[in-house]
């Protein structure tokens, strides 16, 4: 299975979308798509919601020392019955509902459906439930027009009243540009403090259904955790009760490397390959990169063992690799019938910041290792 979530319908299958929802999403981010638009001519600008999301993820990760799961519409899901089903799944297990309130939000049928489902899931409109609905104001709003769970609450306002025009506002962040950074950060800090308090008071996440005791081959260029994504994958696997085995460090020859890899693969149940711009040390008189050799050997083993699974993450940085490396990756993404290197049980995922993240790849791999 190849999936990049690039927006190409041919690459995004229904089952992958279902698996993108973490087992225990902690914060459900509800917003109207119009509130995340940016000027057409400014491709580098971040939408209002995307910028807030990035700031929250960073601040929460630093405060809590770990990733905080968000569920949000990544604009790759059509507004149809599948989307509604995904919303229901995303709300299941969510600790908080973070609502970006604006005129567009109030007019959105889907946004209304999301907060209604959240309240229903929680059982009632009790004070405890209302406090789990976090009110983030993008624009000045008439309280009477807000949904009941959002009324008569100050919330977190990312704008200031215009002193010269009482009915106008001065947005802190507008059309991809920061206008009042100090005030924006002050509100962000108060919002993060509240989220941290609520998350720390929440029940612990449900344990996953991963079969403990599995042994996973984690392929890295030289037998060492050389990148931050690899460290995150290793940590997640070990926390799930899986045994992680890395390839031998610094192989001295192609024959020695292949022999050691085959012996390692015989002891494992699955392989996870994380591929960036580096192809690793060169073997075969400087012609065969270690990363390519690892994929060849795990692919060969997978073809012999029907239950063996491979999960391959192409980091966004892979595009900066040398032509030979990119050519190999192109073959990796080809169908078997076209002479590619895929196996029937492979999952090839392409990282795209803001669309497909390393954390989501981890969840896909853990789901695949469940009974």
N, C-alpha and C positions, 0 to 999 in steps of 0.2 A: 504494500500500500504506500503510495507516494502522496504526501499532502503538504502543500505550502501555505494554504489559506490565503492565497494571493488575490482572491476574488474570482479566479477562473473556475467556473462551475465544474469543469471537468476534473479539477484537482481537489474538490472539497466534497467528501461524501457524508451522508447523514450519520453514519456510525461514528465517524471522527468527531463531528460536532457534538454528539451526545457525550463522548468521552472527554471533551474539553472541559466539562463542568467538574470541578474538583469534588471529591467525596464530601468534603465539609467546607464549602465556601463560607468565609467568615463575614464578609461585607458584600451586600448586594447593592451595586451602584445603579440607581435608576435616574434616567435623564432623557430629555428629548433630543433627538439627533440634530435638530436645528441649532441647539446650543453648543454644538461642537464643530460647527462649520468655520472655515477660515477663508480669507480673501483668495480668490482663484489665482491671482498672479503671484501670491506669496507662498510658494511650495514649502518653504522651510518653517512656516508658522505652525504653531501647535494650537489646536482647538481649545476652547475654554475648559471643557471637561477633561480632555487629554492632559492638559497642563496640570490641572488640579490632581488628577489621578497619579501622574508621575511624582508630584511633590508629596502626596500622601504615602505612596509606596516607599519612597526613600526615607521619609521621616519615621514611619512606623517600623520599618526594618531596623533602623538605627536605635529606636527606643526599645523595641522588643527583642532584638537580636536574632530575628528570624523573619521569613517571608510571611506576609499576611495575605491570604487569598481574597481576591475580589471576583465577583461575577459582574460582567457588564456586557452589553451588546456591542460587539466589535465591528458592527456594520457588515458582517459577512453572512448574516442570517436574515432571510427574507421575512417580511411581516405576513406570516400565514400560520396555519395550524401547527406546523413544526415549531415555529418560534414560540407559540403559546406553551407548547409542551416543554420546551427548553426553559422558559421562564419558571414554570412550576418546579422543574428539577433544580434550577439554580436557587430558588427560594428555599427549597428543602434543606434544612440544616444551617441556613444563614443566621448569624447572630445579630447583625445590624442591617437596617435598610437606610442607605445614605441617599437622600433625594435632593437633586439639584433643581431648585424651584425657580420657575420663570413663567412668563405667559405661554410659551410653547409647551412647557411641562403640563400646565393646567389643561390645555386643549388636547393633549395627547391621550388617545384612548388606551394605548399600551401602558403609559405611565400610571394612569388611573387603575388599570388592571393589576399592575405590579404591587402598588401599596395595598390594594384591597386583598390580594392573595396573601401578602405578608401578614396583615392583621388577622386574617382568617386562620392562617397557619399557627399563629401565636395563641389563638383561642378566643381573644376578646380585646376590647379597647381599654384595657386596664392601664393604670399609670405605668406599670413596669413595661408593658408593650409600647406605649407611646414614647417612652424614653429610649426605646431601641430604634425608633424612626428619627433619623438625624436630619435636621432641616438646614440645608445650605442654600442661601439666597443669592442667585446670580443677579437678579433685578429687584427693584422695589415692587412690592405686591400689596394689593388690598387684601387684608386678612379674611374678609368675608368671602373671597373667591377661592380660598385655599381649601384642600380636603380637611375634614375634621381632625385627623391626627397631626396636622401641621398648623392648625390655628392657635392663636394666643400663645405663641412660643417665640422667643427672640431669635433663636437660630444663629447661624453664622453668616454675616452679611459681607459679601466681597464687593462692596461699593460704599460710597459715602453720599449724604445729601449734598446737593449743590447749594451753597450758601446764598447764591444770587437768584436761584429759581427753586422755591420750595417743592415743586412737583417734579423736579428733575433729579438725576443722580450722576455721580462721577464714578464710573467703574474702575476698579483697581487694575484689571487685566481686560484688554479690549482688542479683538481681531488679531490675536497672536502677539500682541505687544504689551509689555508691562508698563503701566502708567504710574502706579503708586506702590512701589515694591515694599517699603517699610510697613505700610498698612496691610498689604496683602499677607505678608509673613506673620504679622501679629494675629490676624484672624486664623491663619493656617495653624499657628502654634496652639491656639485655644481649641481648635477643632481636633487636632492630634491628641491633645491632653484628654479630651472627652472620649475619643475613640479608644485610647489606651486603657482608660479606666473601665470602660464597658467590656472590652475584650478580656481584660484580666479577670473580671468578675464572671465571665461566661463559663459554662461547663466545658471541660476538655473535649477536644475534637474526638469524633468517633474513630475507633481503631480501624485500620484498613483490613481488607480480607486477603491480603497477600499471603501466600503460603510461605511461612517462615522455614528456614533451612535451605532454601534455594541458593545455589552458588552462581554468581553473575560475573562474567568476564567483562571488565571495564577497560576498554582499549584506549590507551594514551600513547603519544608519540614515542616515549623512551622509558616506559615503565614507571612513570612518576606523574603525580597530579600536577600538571603544569599550568592549568587554567582555572579561573574562578568557577566557570560552569561545571568543570569536572569535579571540583571539590563539592559543589552543591549536589550534584548527582550522587556522588559517593556517600555523602551524609544522609541523603534521603533514603538510599538503598539500605544502609546500615540501620537507620532508625526504624525501617520496616521489618527488620529481622533477617535481612538477606546478607549472605557472605559475599564479599567483593574481592575478586582476584584480578590483579593487574598483570600485564605482560612482563616478561623478564626485561630488566633494564639494560640499555645499551648493547644490543646483540652485536657480536663481532663479525658475523657472516650471515649470508642468506640461509644456508643450510642449518646453521645453529638456531637462527630465529624461527624458521619454519618448524623444526623439531620441537623446540620449546613451546611454541604456540599450539601445536597439535596436542601435546601432552596436557597443556592447560585447558584447552577446549574440551577434552574428554572428561574433565572433572566438573564442567559447568552445565547449567540448564539454559542459559541465554547469554547473549552478548550485547553490550551497549557500546556504540562507537560515537565519539564526539569529534567532529571534523571541523577544523578552522582553516586558516590560510597556510599553516605549516603542514607539510607532508611527512615530517620526521626525518630521522637519520637515513642516509643513503646506503644501500647494500648493493650487492651484485655489481661491484666495481663502480659504485656511484650512480647506478641507473635505476635502482628499485627503492623507493621510499618505504620506510617501515610502516607508515599508516596504510599504504596500499596493500602491503603484504598482509597486514592484520585482517583487512577486509577480505582479501582473497581466501585466506585460510578459514576464517569464520564462515564465509559463504560456502566453501567446500564442505565444511563440517555440517552446516545447515542442510545442504542438499542430501546428506547421508542420514540425517536424523530428523524425521518429520516433526517431532515435538520441540525442536530447538528453535528459539525465536531470536531475531536480531532487531534491535532498535537503533536507528542511525539518525543522529542530530547533526544537521549541517548548520553550523553557526553562521550568522550574518557575515562574519569576517572571512568566510571561505572565498568570497568573491574577489579578495585581494591576493589570492594565491597565484603561483606561477602557472603558465599555460598548460604544462604537463599535468599539474594537479587538477586544474579545472576540467581538462579533458577526461581525466579519470572520474571525476564527480559526475560529469555528463553521462558517462557510461553507467554509472551507478544508478542514475535515475531513469534509465531506459528499461522498457519491458523486456522480459526474458526472450520473447520471440524476436526481439530486435537486436539480439546480441548483447544485451545489457548484463549487469552483474547482480541484479536483484534475485532474491529467492522468494518462494511463494509466501513464506511467513514473515517477510521483512516489513518493517514500518519505517519509512524514510520521512523525516520531518524537517522542514526548513524553518529556521528561526527568522522571524520578522518582528523587530521591536514594535510593541504596541498591538501586535496581531497574534503572533505565536511566540511565547516566551519559553525560556529554559524550564521554568516551573511547570508550565503546561506540558512540556515534553516529559518531565518526570512523572506527572500524573498519568499520562498515556502509557508509559512503560509499566508503572505499578498496576494499572488496571489490567494490562495484558498479562501480568504475572499472577493475577488472582485466579483462584480455582474456578 
